[in-house]
Each structure stands twice: as C-alpha cells, then as structure tokens.
Amino acid sequence: MSCAACSARVEKAVSKVPGVRECTVSLLTNSMSVEGTADEREIIAAVTAAGYGARPMRTGDKTERTEKTEEAEAGHIYREEEEMLDDRETPRLKKRLLASIVFLLILMYFSMGHMMWGWPVPSALADNHVALGLLQMLLTIAVMVINQRFFVSGFRSLFHGAPNMDTLVALGSGASFVYSTYALFAMTDALQRGDMDAVMGYMHEFYFESAAMILTLITVGKMLEAHAKGKTTDALKSLMKLAPKTAVLIRDGRELKVNISEVRKGDIFVVRPGENIPVDGVVKEGSSAVNESALTGESIPVDKEPGDMVSAATINQSGFLKCEASRVGEDTTLSQIIRMVEDAAATKAPIAKIADQVSGIFVPAVILIAVITIAVWLFAGQTVGFALARGISVLVISCPCALGLATPVAIMVGNGVGAKNGILFKNAMALEQTGRTQIVVLDKTGTITKGKPKVTDILPAKGNSGETLLQLAADLEYQSEHPLAKAVMEYAMSQGITGSSVTEFEALPGNGLSAIRNGKKLLGGSYSYMEGTVSVKEETVVLAKKLAADGKTPLLFAEDGIFAGMIAVADTIKEDSRAAVEELKAMGIRVVMLTGDNLQTAQAIAAQTGVDHVTASVLPGGKEQEIRKLKEQGKVAMVGDGVNDAPALTRADTGIAIGAGTDVAIDAADVVLVKSRLRDVPAAIRLSRATLRNIHENLFWAFFYNVIGIPLAAGLWYPVFGWKLNPMFGAAAMSLSSFCVVVNALRLNLVKIYQPGRKGWKEKSMTKTMQIEGMMCGHCEARVKKALEELSGVESAQVSHEKGTAVVTLSQETADEVLKKAVEDQDYKVTSISG
C-alpha cells in the first residue's frame, strides 16, 4: 500500500468477504485487523484480488491453541511485530534516490545546462539534435526503470479500478515521457525534411527532464515520509524492546537459565540486582527497590517485599528476589500495554472517516480534472505541449497521501506520548473523545483518596498518655478484621506497640468492641455506640463532631467505664488530588464526586479537594443513573477503580480506570492510568486535545494544499496573472505535503501534558535550588523527589544526595514555605532556598 486510496481499496475489498464483521486497515503500520468468522484464506484472496499482498501475522486460531503453544509463541510474536515496525523502507528508498540522482544530474546537464546555458558537450552531440534527444530519452528510461515501482503499482491499481497515488505519478511521468518521445520522432522527421524551424520547435517540446525529475522528487518525498513515519512508532518499538529474552528458574534446587518462552505459570524464578524481571509474578523471598519507569513513567523505585506483585521488564535495583510466575507470555502487563497501544493505532478515529471518504474518490477525480484541463487548453488554442504540461502538473501536485496520513500519524504519536507517561488509550475513538470532555466524575474511595484508612489523630483523655491510649486500642483491635481496626494496628506497630493478649473478645452490634485485659473491661467503637455506654465530656462530643465534619471517623476507647481517649481514622486524600481538581477546573471542566459513602464524609473530602458538586450514598446502579443524567448536560468522563464503578465507566462517554484498581474496572474503561495518579486525568485530556488539534491542523493542510495547488497546476490563474506551474515544481510540492503532515504530527512529542498552560505546549518555567541536609543514599533522593513532584506547580525535581541539593523546576509560583514543608515532612532539613 502506498497511499490512503490503497488502504481504502483494501478495506472495501475485505469488508465484502462473507463473515467479515469489521475491517480496519492501517497505512502507518501496513497491517489490517479483521473481526468476524471469515476464513483467513478468503481474506488474503480478497486482498490479492484488489491488487495487493497479505499474510497472517500469526498462524492458527487463538481459541484453538493451547496455553503452552501461546506462551511459546509469545517471544516469536514480539520479534515478528517488532520486525514489522522496523523501517526497511527508508534504506531502500535511499538507494533508489541516489541512483536516480546520478542519472538525473547527467540528464539535467544535457537538457537544461547545454540547451539553456550553453554548457559544453562532446562535438558529436553539439550539432546532432537527434543524438542529444536519444541520450535524454535513454537517461530518462534509466530513471524510470530505477523507479519502476510507481508504474507497476500505479497501473496495476488502475487496471483493478482503484487508482492510487502511484497511478497519478505514473500517469504524469509516463505522459511526459510519451509526449517527449513523440516530439523526438517528429523532430527526426522534420530534420529529414530540412525544416530547421520545426526541429528547434520540437527541441523545446522535450519533457524528458520533467519525467525523470517527477520520479526523483516523489522518491525524495517518499523517503522523508518513510523516515518520519518510522519515528512515529518509536514508542511502540521501545516497549517491544523491553521484553526480556531469558529468565533464571529454580528447578530441582538448581538455577537454570532458560528462554522466556519456556517460563510457565507457577514457576519459581530469581532476579539479582541490576537484572530485568522476566515475567509478572509475586515476591516469595527477599526485598528490593524495583524501577518500574518502563511501564509507568515513574522514575522513583518502588519497594517490594514478600507478597508484592512485580511486572515484566521492570528492573530490580538493590536486593535479591525469589518470585513465583503469575502471568506469562501475552498475559503480562507489558504485553497488555503493547497490545493496547497497537490496538489504538489500528483503530480509526471518527474524525478520520471524512478523510477516508474523500480519499476513496480523490484519485479518479484528479485524473478527470487533468483530462478536462488538457481538453480545455487545447480548445482554447494552446499547443499540445502547453496543455499537456498543465494536465501533468495537476496529476503530480495532487496528494491523497497527506489526507490519508493526517489522522493515523497523529493518533500513533499521541498514543506513544501517552504510553511513555503511563496513560493508555484503548482505541483511537477514546483518544479523540477524551479531549471533548466537559464534566469529569470522580469516584471517592481509591480515586480521590488512597483507599487505605490511616490514623490521623491521637487524642488521649486528660491524665492519660498517647502511648497508653494506643496500647489499649491495639489490645482491643488486635483480633478485629475491620478495616479501621487494621489502620489502628498498622499505626501502633509503626510506633513499636503490639497487641497483648485479651480474653472474652467480642465484636458488638453497632460498631463496638469489648474485651477483658488483666481483669479490666476494655471498650471501643464509634461515637454513636460509645455515647450510650461511657460518660463523655461536652468538649469531647464537640471534637468528635468536628472530626466527623472533616471526613474522619472518631473511635472512642474506655477502660472499666472510664473514658481513655479518642483516635481519629480517615481514608487520606492522595497527595495530587487537589492539584488534579484545580487543573481540571482551570481547563473549564466541571468536577463531580460520585460516592457510596455518607454525605458528611463526602462533603468534607470535596471541601479539601475543591470538587464542585457531591452526590453521596449512591449504589452501583445509582452511579450509572447519575452518569445518564450528567450526559444530558455535556460530554462526561467517569474516573473509577472498583467493581462498583464498572457500569458507570461503561455508560460514560469516556471511562477512565485507575491502573491499581480491579480488572473489571480496567476492562470497562476506555483509558487506563497505569500510575494510579489523579493528575493523569487532566494530563490525558490535555494530550487528547493536543492530538485532536494536531489532526485538525493536518486535515486543514491536506485539504488546503489540494484546493490551492490543483487550480494553480491547471493554469486557472494563467489568463489573469500569467501564473503557470512547471510539472517539476508540482512534483516537489507533492513530495513535501505528506512530509509536512508527518512532521507536524511529530510535534506532539513536545507537548507538556503535566504542565497547565496555554494549549499544553511548553512555556517559560522557573527553577529554585534547595540546600538539604540529611540525605544519605539514592532512597533518600527518591523520597525527596517524590514529595516535591507531588506538589501542585512543581514540574520536576532533580535531587542529589552527594551535593545535598534539589533543583526544582516550577510551572507556576510556589511559596518557599510549601517546598520546605514538603521536604521536612520527610525528616530532612532544608537550610536554604535560592532562585
């Protein structure tokens, strides 16, 4: 396939095959995905009948293959797909171009250098016009043979009734050659008659150099386009290269290095410091810091201990890990990310349909315009040479490629930028729709909050100490399975306090606990439970209500009927939640919180994060109903992470799943945020808007170029301004049009998706240098970097424990006190801030 008309032709041919439900052809990756029950041999036959070739990317029906076969093929599939994306076209075109230029320069010397500027030539040619013409013809034939692909592809497509860009080039160049050959024979006849005026007239009718120049310039454009298109798939190729090739397994008590395709689910593998983790698994022994930046874009290493999940292609940085394989082959996280990026590139955005429809009729329309142009100029009394030059100019300036590439290259680059930052769009429609979002609906637990309750306040009663209160709470909560009890126990253990043995432990109706310790009765529970069993002072009641209003859950404790104190527990807000909400509001997007929690807690969270509107105490089915109502007010994006969010994610115009959430939520969503950061939501919208804007620019350029170029080439302005276009300049314009579209799409790599500002493009930023004491190692650097980069307005932080500095890049004014507090909360000392 060489242009949009080709892909449209293939798509149309395959869509007619019985059993094909849906067919999508990607000109960018030279691939096609087909859904339905049709036999692959029939599909290949349909492609062949349309004048093209095809082969299956992998053999066999996936449903019939065994798990073992599928795993064994995984490595082969990676290699095959990576090879498919390899840029083989640019080196091939470069060879063709160099050979063409050699013959073209010789041709231009004789045709223009000698005839226009009197450059010297051998005496045998100087006075022999026929020999000079024959030499030009032979040199042109050489260039045409070198670039025969245009003619083979172009005329084959024409004979199949589906002319493409190669057809236009072949017709333009071929018409120049045929007319020039006619002029050469006519000149020979005039020479025999002795009519020297006719001989000189025919000499000026030679268009041999135009025929050769058209082919060479189009090859230049094709080579530049192929090189730029190769860059658009860099993100996908870099993901594929991450796939580990080998693994070290434990078999019969010995370490054995095997090919990655031999790893099975349940195998035990080991990973030493500095090695890549081969497959997804669960840590069985050891602890380490794992760099997951390849998958999440997050540079800070993540600590792993027994029971934690590890992913293929991440790097073990410090400790020795022994893990059990849980997902292998095409089931690993890396494979799923690659598949998602591929699928998004293979699908078509709704906006591409306009270009596809135009591409389908574009080439026949251009050929018709060229024929009409020639006929009109002949009718107007112009010479055959003049009329033919105008017709050839129309053929070679018209560019269906720019139209066909406008959308897919932008989609591919946009997806690559997203993948590098841990934002995965499942298809092209999701990438387009996300940018049109007007209302963002956020689930509370696990999306705005961390989904893990934490102790926030220790408030002992008068005459009691915090340590005594915490020991009482730990003893009472030790045997409880309640999430709030777990939060209390985690905090107690972090303070070096463990639960001691109690008797007669009992979980009481109404959120209460009781037990006997050393003959004394311990009680604990919610305020509503405890107020009826223990005497509590009025100030404690006021404080408990204030804590509840702040979105916290107050737990009261007593010993032998005497109030001992209160511990507040809350599901803490993610560090970036407020910044994310502020960014969304700054982008003109309305933010709504939808939660199954009580209204008081939800309103407290909303007040802390700046959310506009709260709908609380909503059941899963109710969330879906609320989304229906909101869709009447504008385009809705739903962000969630739990099973209960799946119906709402499906109902929304765009479903966005937090990557650390459930598989059900991720399956139901259109966009997956691998890093589980809420700031990725405005980043995804910003990226989508930038991609959509880029597509509009590309389509405008493609349409505008043809609307301006074709009338100019046809000589429409010649009677008014005397403007006419040489076919060679038409070919140059055609070459550059596709290249410009692809280069414009590559500009998406410059988008700063995490920097709020004008249109998401790079803006002036400022830096501050912090002098920090107490950092001892890379882990200290990671803690400081994470703390700083989670602040609103901080674009990046470069931290060095050796220099004792942190260079902070800011996208907006941030107070020194805010930066200082973020670092000192991590137990480091800030001595100065400059800049």
ZAMARGU-4260 file (C-alpha; in steps of 0.2 Angstrom, whole numbers, plus 5000, padded with zeros to 4 digits):
<rodrens>
0) 5000/5000/5000 | 5007/5017/4995 | 4993/5029/5000 | 4976/5032/5008 | 4967/5026/4992
5) 4976/5010/4993 | 4971/5007/5011 | 4953/5012/5007 | 4953/5000/4992 | 4959/4985/5004
10) 4947/4989/5017 | 4932/4990/5005 | 4938/4973/4997 | 4939/4964/5013 | 4923/4971/5020
15) 4914/4962/5006 | 4920/4945/5011 | 4906/4935/5019 | 4908/4933/5038 | 4918/4949/5040
20) 4910/4960/5053 | 4923/4974/5054 | 4939/4978/5045 | 4952/4991/5049 | 4967/4994/5038
25) 4982/5004/5045 | 4993/5013/5032 | 5005/5018/5045 | 5009/5000/5051 | 5005/4991/5035
30) 4993/4980/5045 | 4975/4975/5045 | 4964/4969/5059 | 4948/4959/5054 | 4934/4954/5066
35) 4921/4940/5061 | 4920/4922/5056 | 4928/4923/5038 | 4942/4911/5034 | 4959/4919/5033
40) 4962/4912/5016 | 4947/4921/5009 | 4953/4937/5017 | 4970/4935/5009 | 4962/4931/4992
45) 4952/4947/4993 | 4967/4957/4996 | 4976/4949/4982 | 4962/4952/4970 | 4962/4970/4975
50) 4980/4971/4968 | 4990/4969/4985 | 4998/4956/4995 | 4994/4950/5013 | 5000/4937/5026
55) 4993/4932/5043 | 5004/4940/5057 | 5002/4923/5067 | 4996/4907/5062 | 4981/4897/5070
60) 4965/4902/5078 | 4969/4909/5096 | 4954/4899/5103 | 4961/4883/5097 | 4979/4885/5103
65) 4984/4878/5120 | 4991/4889/5134 | 5008/4881/5131 | 5008/4885/5112 | 5003/4903/5116
70) 5016/4905/5128 | 5029/4898/5117 | 5024/4909/5103 | 5025/4925/5113 | 5043/4929/5110
75) 5041/4925/5092 | 5026/4937/5091 | 5036/4951/5099 | 5050/4948/5086 | 5038/4947/5072
80) 5029/4963/5077 | 5045/4972/5080 | 5051/4967/5063 | 5035/4973/5055 | 5038/4990/5063
85) 5056/4991/5058 | 5060/5005/5045 | 5065/4995/5030 | 5058/5007/5018 | 5070/5022/5021
90) 5086/5012/5017 | 5078/5005/5001 | 5071/5022/4995 | 5088/5030/4999 | 5097/5018/4987
95) 5084/5022/4974 | 5086/5040/4976 | 5105/5040/4975 | 5104/5030/4959 | 5090/5042/4952
100) 5100/5057/4956 | 5116/5051/4947 | 5106/5049/4930 | 5095/5064/4933 | 5111/5076/4935
105) 5118/5069/4919 | 5101/5072/4911 | 5099/5090/4918 | 5117/5094/4911 | 5112/5089/4893
110) 5094/5095/4893 | 5095/5112/4903 | 5113/5115/4906 | 5118/5114/4887 | 5102/5120/4879
115) 5098/5134/4891 | 5115/5140/4897 | 5127/5133/4883 | 5137/5121/4894 | 5150/5112/4883
120) 5145/5094/4877 | 5155/5082/4865 | 5156/5088/4847 | 5147/5073/4842 | 5131/5079/4851
125) 5133/5098/4850 | 5126/5098/4832 | 5117/5082/4832 | 5100/5086/4839 | 5093/5068/4837
130) 5108/5060/4846 | 5105/5073/4860 | 5087/5069/4861 | 5090/5050/4861 | 5103/5052/4875
135) 5090/5061/4885 | 5077/5048/4882 | 5089/5034/4887 | 5094/5043/4903 | 5075/5045/4907
140) 5072/5027/4904 | 5086/5023/4917 | 5077/5034/4930 | 5060/5026/4926 | 5067/5008/4927
145) 5075/5013/4944 | 5058/5019/4950 | 5048/5006/4941 | 5038/5003/4957 | 5027/5018/4953
150) 5022/5011/4937 | 5019/4993/4942 | 5009/4999/4957 | 5001/5013/4948 | 4995/5004/4933
155) 4990/4988/4942 | 4979/4999/4953 | 4972/5007/4938 | 4968/4991/4930 | 4959/4985/4946
160) 4948/5000/4945 | 4956/5008/4961 | 4969/5021/4955 | 4980/5027/4969 | 4994/5040/4971
165) 5006/5029/4962 | 4994/5030/4947 | 4995/5049/4947 | 5014/5049/4947 | 5015/5035/4934
170) 5002/5044/4923 | 5011/5061/4925 | 5028/5055/4922 | 5023/5042/4908 | 5013/5056/4899
175) 5029/5067/4899 | 5040/5053/4893 | 5027/5048/4879 | 5025/5066/4873 | 5043/5069/4873
180) 5046/5053/4863 | 5033/5058/4851 | 5042/5075/4849 | 5059/5066/4846 | 5052/5056/4832
185) 5043/5071/4825 | 5059/5081/4826 | 5068/5067/4816 | 5055/5068/4803 | 5057/5087/4802
190) 5076/5085/4801 | 5074/5074/4786 | 5063/5087/4778 | 5076/5100/4782 | 5063/5110/4792
195) 5075/5118/4805 | 5062/5129/4812 | 5051/5114/4816 | 5067/5105/4823 | 5071/5119/4835
200) 5052/5120/4840 | 5051/5101/4844 | 5068/5103/4854 | 5058/5114/4866 | 5044/5102/4867
205) 5055/5089/4876 | 5049/5085/4894 | 5061/5071/4897 | 5069/5080/4912 | 5052/5083/4919
210) 5048/5064/4918 | 5064/5060/4927 | 5063/5075/4940 | 5045/5070/4944 | 5050/5052/4949
215) 5066/5058/4958 | 5057/5072/4968 | 5042/5060/4973 | 5056/5047/4979 | 5063/5061/4990
220) 5046/5064/4997 | 5043/5046/5000 | 5060/5044/5009 | 5057/5059/5020 | 5039/5052/5024
225) 5045/5035/5027 | 5059/5041/5039 | 5047/5052/5049 | 5034/5038/5049 | 5047/5027/5057
230) 5049/5039/5071 | 5030/5039/5075 | 5031/5021/5080 | 5047/5023/5091 | 5037/5022/5107
235) 5029/5006/5102 | 5046/4999/5097 | 5054/5004/5113 | 5041/4995/5123 | 5044/4979/5112
240) 5062/4980/5115 | 5059/4980/5134 | 5053/4962/5133 | 5066/4951/5142 | 5073/4937/5132
245) 5078/4925/5146 | 5074/4920/5164 | 5083/4911/5178 | 5072/4897/5185 | 5074/4886/5201
250) 5072/4868/5195 | 5076/4853/5206 | 5085/4865/5218 | 5097/4872/5204 | 5097/4889/5195
255) 5093/4886/5176 | 5094/4900/5163 | 5080/4897/5150 | 5072/4906/5135 | 5057/4917/5141
260) 5045/4906/5131 | 5049/4892/5142 | 5043/4900/5158 | 5026/4894/5164 | 5014/4900/5177
265) 5019/4894/5194 | 5037/4893/5190 | 5049/4900/5203 | 5062/4912/5196 | 5076/4923/5204
270) 5081/4941/5200 | 5098/4948/5205 | 5101/4967/5207 | 5103/4976/5190 | 5093/4962/5181
275) 5076/4964/5172 | 5061/4955/5180 | 5057/4942/5166 | 5038/4939/5169 | 5024/4946/5180
280) 5025/4937/5197 | 5023/4938/5216 | 5038/4940/5228 | 5041/4925/5239 | 5058/4929/5247
285) 5068/4944/5248 | 5066/4963/5247 | 5071/4976/5235 | 5068/4993/5226 | 5061/4990/5209
290) 5062/5003/5195 | 5045/5002/5186 | 5048/5018/5175 | 5047/5007/5159 | 5029/5004/5162
295) 5023/5018/5172 | 5035/5033/5168 | 5038/5035/5186 | 5056/5036/5190 | 5055/5033/5209
300) 5059/5015/5213 | 5045/5005/5222 | 5050/4995/5237 | 5045/4976/5235 | 5043/4963/5249
305) 5036/4946/5250 | 5018/4946/5244 | 5020/4961/5232 | 5017/4960/5214 | 5032/4963/5201
310) 5030/4966/5182 | 5040/4960/5167 | 5053/4972/5160 | 5055/4982/5177 | 5072/4982/5184
315) 5077/4975/5201 | 5089/4988/5208 | 5095/4983/5225 | 5091/4966/5233 | 5089/4948/5228
320) 5071/4942/5224 | 5064/4925/5223 | 5047/4926/5214 | 5033/4914/5208 | 5027/4917/5190
325) 5009/4923/5189 | 5007/4929/5172 | 5017/4924/5157 | 5018/4926/5138 | 5004/4938/5131
330) 4996/4940/5148 | 5010/4950/5156 | 5007/4969/5160 | 5020/4973/5147 | 5011/4963/5133
335) 4994/4971/5138 | 5001/4988/5136 | 5009/4984/5119 | 4993/4976/5114 | 4983/4992/5119
340) 4995/5004/5110 | 4994/4993/5095 | 4975/4992/5095 | 4973/5011/5097 | 4985/5013/5082
345) 4975/5000/5072 | 4958/5008/5075 | 4951/5023/5067 | 4945/5039/5075 | 4928/5046/5069
350) 4937/5061/5063 | 4946/5050/5050 | 4931/5045/5041 | 4929/5061/5032 | 4947/5059/5025
355) 4944/5041/5021 | 4928/5046/5011 | 4937/5059/5001 | 4952/5048/4998 | 4941/5035/4990
360) 4936/5046/4976 | 4951/5058/4976 | 4962/5050/4963 | 4948/5047/4950 | 4943/5065/4952
365) 4961/5071/4950 | 4963/5061/4934 | 4946/5068/4927 | 4952/5086/4931 | 4968/5083/4922
370) 4959/5076/4907 | 4947/5091/4907 | 4962/5103/4909 | 4971/5096/4894 | 4955/5097/4884
375) 4950/5115/4889 | 4968/5122/4885 | 4968/5113/4868 | 4950/5120/4864 | 4957/5137/4870
380) 4970/5136/4856 | 4986/5132/4866 | 4999/5120/4860 | 4998/5102/4864 | 5014/5104/4874
385) 5007/5118/4885 | 4990/5109/4888 | 4999/5093/4892 | 5011/5102/4904 | 4995/5109/4913
390) 4987/5091/4914 | 5003/5083/4920 | 5005/5097/4934 | 4988/5093/4940 | 4992/5074/4941
395) 5008/5076/4950 | 5003/5090/4963 | 4988/5081/4969 | 4992/5072/4985 | 4980/5059/4993
400) 4993/5053/5005 | 4993/5069/5015 | 4974/5066/5018 | 4976/5048/5022 | 4991/5051/5035
405) 4983/5066/5043 | 4974/5056/5057 | 4984/5040/5059 | 5001/5048/5062 | 4994/5060/5075
410) 4985/5045/5084 | 5001/5035/5084 | 5012/5049/5091 | 4999/5054/5103 | 4997/5036/5109
415) 5016/5034/5111 | 5017/5050/5121 | 5003/5043/5132 | 5011/5026/5134 | 5028/5034/5140
420) 5018/5043/5153 | 5008/5028/5159 | 4992/5034/5150 | 4985/5021/5139 | 4971/5024/5127
425) 4962/5008/5121 | 4957/5014/5104 | 4958/5030/5093 | 4940/5034/5097 | 4945/5035/5116
430) 4959/5047/5111 | 4948/5058/5102 | 4933/5058/5114 | 4944/5061/5130 | 4948/5079/5124
435) 4930/5083/5121 | 4926/5080/5140 | 4916/5094/5149 | 4912/5085/5165 | 4923/5074/5175
440) 4915/5062/5188 | 4927/5056/5201 | 4924/5041/5212 | 4930/5044/5230 | 4937/5029/5238
445) 4953/5024/5229 | 4952/5038/5216 | 4952/5054/5226 | 4958/5045/5242 | 4971/5031/5244
450) 4958/5018/5248 | 4968/5013/5264 | 4962/5021/5281 | 4976/5029/5291 | 4976/5035/5309
455) 4976/5054/5308 | 4974/5060/5327 | 4978/5053/5344 | 4968/5062/5357 | 4971/5055/5375
460) 4959/5060/5389 | 4966/5071/5402 | 4978/5062/5414 | 4981/5049/5400 | 4996/5047/5388
465) 4995/5044/5369 | 5006/5029/5372 | 4994/5022/5385 | 4979/5025/5374 | 4987/5017/5359
470) 4992/5001/5369 | 4973/5000/5374 | 4967/5002/5357 | 4980/4989/5350 | 4975/4976/5363
475) 4957/4979/5359 | 4958/4980/5340 | 4971/4965/5338 | 4958/4952/5334 | 4947/4963/5324
480) 4946/4961/5305 | 4938/4978/5302 | 4947/4990/5290 | 4948/5003/5304 | 4955/4991/5316
485) 4969/4987/5304 | 4973/5005/5302 | 4974/5007/5321 | 4985/4991/5322 | 4997/4997/5307
490) 4999/5014/5316 | 5003/5005/5333 | 5016/4994/5326 | 5024/5008/5317 | 5026/5016/5335
495) 5033/4999/5342 | 5017/4994/5350 | 5010/4977/5348 | 4993/4970/5354 | 4994/4960/5371
500) 4983/4945/5375 | 4965/4949/5380 | 4951/4937/5384 | 4932/4937/5380 | 4935/4947/5364
505) 4918/4952/5356 | 4913/4962/5341 | 4897/4971/5347 | 4882/4976/5337 | 4883/4995/5332
510) 4901/4996/5328 | 4909/4992/5345 | 4922/4980/5353 | 4924/4973/5370 | 4937/4963/5379
515) 4945/4959/5396 | 4963/4963/5400 | 4970/4960/5417 | 4953/4959/5424 | 4948/4976/5417
520) 4934/4978/5404 | 4940/4987/5388 | 4928/4995/5376 | 4930/5004/5360 | 4920/5009/5345
525) 4911/5023/5335 | 4904/5039/5344 | 4886/5033/5341 | 4890/5017/5350 | 4900/5023/5365
530) 4890/5038/5370 | 4877/5026/5377 | 4889/5016/5387 | 4903/5029/5393 | 4901/5046/5401
535) 4909/5058/5389 | 4913/5077/5392 | 4904/5090/5381 | 4921/5096/5373 | 4924/5078/5368
540) 4907/5077/5359 | 4911/5094/5350 | 4928/5087/5345 | 4921/5071/5339 | 4908/5080/5328
545) 4921/5092/5321 | 4932/5077/5316 | 4917/5069/5308 | 4914/5085/5298 | 4932/5084/5292
550) 4929/5067/5285 | 4937/5057/5298 | 4930/5043/5309 | 4932/5046/5328 | 4935/5030/5338
555) 4932/5031/5357 | 4940/5020/5370 | 4937/5016/5388 | 4944/5006/5402 | 4932/5000/5416
560) 4919/5013/5411 | 4931/5027/5411 | 4934/5037/5395 | 4953/5034/5390 | 4953/5045/5374
565) 4949/5046/5355 | 4958/5040/5339 | 4953/5048/5323 | 4955/5037/5307 | 4952/5043/5289
570) 4954/5037/5271 | 4968/5050/5267 | 4967/5060/5251 | 4980/5057/5238 | 4994/5070/5238
575) 4990/5075/5220 | 4970/5075/5221 | 4968/5094/5225 | 4981/5099/5211 | 4972/5087/5199
580) 4955/5095/5203 | 4962/5113/5201 | 4969/5108/5184 | 4953/5101/5178 | 4943/5117/5184
585) 4956/5128/5176 | 4953/5119/5159 | 4935/5124/5160 | 4929/5106/5166 | 4916/5104/5179
590) 4921/5091/5193 | 4908/5080/5201 | 4911/5067/5215 | 4900/5052/5215 | 4902/5040/5230
595) 4893/5027/5240 | 4900/5035/5256 | 4889/5046/5268 | 4886/5064/5263 | 4896/5071/5278
600) 4912/5062/5274 | 4910/5066/5255 | 4907/5084/5258 | 4922/5085/5269 | 4933/5077/5256
605) 4925/5088/5242 | 4930/5104/5253 | 4948/5098/5254 | 4950/5095/5236 | 4939/5109/5228
610) 4926/5097/5220 | 4911/5107/5213 | 4897/5095/5217 | 4894/5080/5228 | 4882/5065/5226
615) 4884/5053/5240 | 4876/5037/5247 | 4875/5031/5229 | 4873/5012/5225 | 4882/5005/5209
620) 4867/5005/5199 | 4863/5023/5205 | 4881/5028/5199 | 4876/5023/5181 | 4859/5033/5183
625) 4869/5048/5188 | 4880/5047/5173 | 4865/5046/5162 | 4858/5062/5170 | 4875/5071/5168
630) 4877/5066/5150 | 4862/5077/5146 | 4872/5092/5152 | 4888/5088/5142 | 4902/5075/5137
635) 4906/5065/5153 | 4922/5056/5158 | 4920/5044/5173 | 4935/5040/5184 | 4935/5025/5195
640) 4944/5010/5201 | 4932/4997/5209 | 4920/4984/5203 | 4905/4995/5208 | 4912/5008/5196
645) 4911/4997/5180 | 4893/5001/5175 | 4896/5020/5176 | 4913/5018/5167 | 4904/5009/5153
650) 4889/5022/5152 | 4901/5037/5152 | 4907/5045/5135 | 4924/5041/5142 | 4928/5028/5155
655) 4945/5031/5164 | 4951/5017/5176 | 4964/5019/5189 | 4978/5006/5185 | 4979/5000/5203
660) 4960/4996/5203 | 4951/4980/5199 | 4952/4971/5182 | 4934/4973/5180 | 4935/4992/5180
665) 4950/4992/5169 | 4941/4981/5156 | 4926/4993/5156 | 4936/5008/5154 | 4942/5017/5138
670) 4958/5025/5146 | 4969/5016/5159 | 4980/5026/5170 | 4995/5015/5174 | 5002/5026/5188
675) 4985/5027/5198 | 4989/5046/5199 | 4974/5058/5198 | 4984/5071/5189 | 4985/5059/5175
680) 4967/5063/5171 | 4970/5082/5166 | 4986/5076/5158 | 4976/5063/5147 | 4963/5077/5142
685) 4977/5089/5138 | 4985/5076/5127 | 4969/5071/5119 | 4966/5090/5115 | 4983/5092/5108
690) 4981/5077/5097 | 4964/5082/5091 | 4971/5100/5087 | 4985/5092/5078 | 4973/5081/5067
695) 4963/5097/5063 | 4979/5106/5058 | 4984/5091/5047 | 4967/5089/5039 | 4967/5108/5035
700) 4984/5107/5027 | 4980/5092/5017 | 4963/5100/5010 | 4970/5117/5009 | 4985/5111/4999
705) 4975/5102/4986 | 4962/5116/4985 | 4976/5129/4981 | 4988/5118/4972 | 4976/5110/4959
710) 4969/5126/4952 | 4986/5133/4951 | 4993/5117/4942 | 4978/5118/4930 | 4983/5135/4924
715) 4967/5143/4931 | 4976/5159/4935 | 4986/5160/4919 | 4974/5171/4909 | 4973/5183/4924
720) 4991/5184/4932 | 5001/5174/4919 | 5004/5161/4933 | 5008/5143/4927 | 5016/5128/4936
725) 5031/5118/4929 | 5027/5099/4932 | 5044/5098/4941 | 5038/5111/4955 | 5021/5102/4956
730) 5031/5085/4960 | 5041/5094/4973 | 5026/5101/4981 | 5018/5084/4982 | 5033/5077/4989
735) 5034/5089/5003 | 5015/5089/5008 | 5015/5072/5016 | 5032/5075/5024 | 5024/5091/5032
740) 5009/5082/5039 | 5020/5068/5047 | 5032/5081/5054 | 5018/5091/5061 | 5012/5075/5070
745) 5029/5073/5077 | 5027/5090/5086 | 5016/5081/5098 | 5032/5074/5106 | 5034/5092/5113
750) 5018/5093/5122 | 5020/5096/5141 | 5005/5086/5147 | 5008/5089/5165 | 5011/5107/5164
755) 4995/5118/5164 | 4996/5132/5152 | 4991/5139/5135 | 4986/5124/5124 | 4998/5112/5134
760) 5013/5117/5124 | 5030/5121/5133 | 5030/5138/5142 | 5043/5148/5152 | 5047/5139/5168
765) 5057/5144/5183 | 5069/5135/5195 | 5073/5135/5213 | 5088/5127/5221 | 5086/5119/5239
770) 5100/5115/5250 | 5095/5100/5260 | 5104/5091/5275 | 5101/5073/5280 | 5101/5064/5263
775) 5112/5048/5263 | 5108/5037/5248 | 5098/5035/5232 | 5082/5030/5243 | 5083/5047/5252
780) 5084/5056/5234 | 5069/5046/5229 | 5059/5051/5244 | 5063/5070/5242 | 5060/5069/5223
785) 5043/5061/5226 | 5037/5073/5240 | 5042/5088/5229 | 5034/5082/5212 | 5018/5078/5221
790) 5016/5097/5224 | 5005/5107/5213 | 5015/5118/5202 | 5031/5108/5203 | 5036/5101/5185
795) 5051/5091/5190 | 5064/5089/5204 | 5082/5084/5201 | 5089/5078/5218 | 5107/5074/5223
800) 5112/5067/5240 | 5130/5069/5236 | 5128/5088/5233 | 5114/5090/5246 | 5103/5099/5233
805) 5086/5098/5225 | 5084/5109/5209 | 5065/5111/5207 | 5058/5116/5191 | 5041/5126/5193
810) 5027/5129/5181 | 5019/5141/5192 | 5023/5152/5208 | 5026/5141/5223 | 5030/5148/5240
815) 5047/5143/5248 | 5037/5138/5264 | 5027/5125/5254 | 5043/5117/5246 | 5052/5117/5263
820) 5037/5109/5272 | 5036/5095/5259 | 5054/5090/5262 | 5055/5092/5281 | 5039/5081/5282
825) 5051/5068/5276 | 5063/5071/5290 | 5076/5081/5281 | 5082/5098/5285 | 5081/5112/5272
830) 5095/5125/5276 | 5091/5137/5261 | 5081/5140/5245 | 5088/5151/5231 | 5082/5156/5214
</rodrens>
